[in-house]
Amino acid sequence: QVQLVESGGGLVQAGGSLTLSCIASGISVGTNTMGWYRQAPGNQRELVASIIRGGNTNYAGSVQGRFTISRDNGKNTLYLQMNSLKPEDTAVYYCNIPGPVPFSWGRGTQVTVSS
């Protein structure tokens, strides 16, 4: 059974930084394409960053240059370093596999950016 547990969110002022973590069990973050999603109130969940098995990364245009996705295979943990945060980054952030059939969603971690 796959379990994804996100943490690291919080309240931060615009321009600040946060690092999110996603501890995975039942799946290897190093051998699967993994992604970070976010969902703001009233919006659909969107994929903001992904990392493939070979290590290449992709980002949504809205976070390109500000967010960095990475992983620690030994800890089986996925990270999202978020810099230069903006109020529009406010959302609940989740990790999962990109694609039409994701695993069960974790609780996510709330990121709130104040202006």
C-alpha positions in Angstrom: 0.0 0.0 0.0 1.4 3.4 -1.0 1.4 6.1 1.5 2.5 9.7 0.9 3.0 12.1 3.8 3.7 15.7 3.1 5.1 18.2 5.5 6.9 21.5 5.7 4.2 24.0 4.9 3.5 27.1 6.8 2.8 30.8 6.8 5.5 32.9 5.1 5.7 36.5 3.8 5.9 37.2 0.1 9.5 36.8 -1.0 10.2 34.1 1.5 11.1 30.5 1.2 9.9 27.1 2.3 11.0 23.5 1.7 8.3 20.8 1.5 9.0 17.1 2.1 7.1 14.0 1.0 8.0 10.8 2.7 6.9 7.8 0.6 6.3 4.3 1.6 5.2 1.4 -0.7 6.9 3.2 -3.7 10.4 4.2 -4.5 10.8 7.9 -5.3 14.0 7.1 -7.1 12.6 4.7 -9.6 9.3 6.4 -10.4 8.4 9.7 -11.9 7.2 11.9 -9.0 5.5 15.2 -8.8 4.3 18.0 -6.6 0.8 19.3 -7.0 -1.1 22.1 -5.5 -4.7 23.1 -5.0 -5.9 26.5 -4.1 -9.4 27.1 -2.9 -11.9 27.0 -5.8 -9.2 25.7 -8.2 -8.4 22.4 -9.6 -5.3 20.5 -8.5 -2.4 21.3 -10.7 1.0 19.8 -11.3 3.7 22.3 -10.5 6.9 20.2 -10.7 8.0 16.7 -11.6 11.1 14.6 -11.6 11.6 11.6 -13.8 13.6 8.4 -13.0 16.7 9.8 -14.8 16.6 13.0 -12.8 15.3 15.4 -15.4 12.9 17.9 -14.0 9.9 19.9 -15.3 8.1 22.9 -13.9 4.9 24.8 -14.5 5.5 28.2 -16.0 4.2 29.9 -12.9 6.9 28.4 -10.7 9.8 28.0 -13.2 13.0 29.5 -11.8 11.5 29.8 -8.2 10.8 26.1 -7.3 13.2 23.2 -7.3 12.1 19.6 -7.0 14.6 17.0 -5.7 14.7 13.7 -4.0 16.8 11.7 -1.5 16.6 8.0 -2.6 18.1 6.8 0.7 15.4 8.5 2.7 12.8 7.8 0.0 11.8 11.4 0.3 10.7 14.0 -2.3 11.4 17.7 -1.7 10.2 21.0 -3.1 12.3 24.0 -2.4 10.2 27.1 -2.9 11.9 30.5 -3.2 10.6 34.0 -3.9 7.1 32.9 -2.8 4.1 34.9 -4.0 0.6 35.2 -2.6 -0.7 33.2 -5.6 1.4 30.3 -4.4 -1.0 29.9 -1.5 -2.4 26.4 -1.7 -2.4 22.9 -0.3 0.6 21.0 -1.7 0.6 17.3 -2.4 3.0 14.8 -3.8 2.0 11.9 -6.1 2.9 10.3 -9.4 1.9 12.4 -12.4 -0.6 10.9 -14.7 -4.3 9.9 -15.0 -4.2 7.3 -12.2 -2.5 8.7 -9.2 -2.1 6.9 -5.9 -4.4 7.8 -3.0 -3.7 11.4 -2.0 -2.1 12.3 1.2 -3.4 15.1 3.5 -1.1 17.6 1.9 0.6 20.5 3.5 -0.8 24.0 3.6 1.4 26.9 2.3 0.1 30.4 2.9 1.9 33.4 1.5 1.0 36.8 2.9 1.5 40.0 0.9 
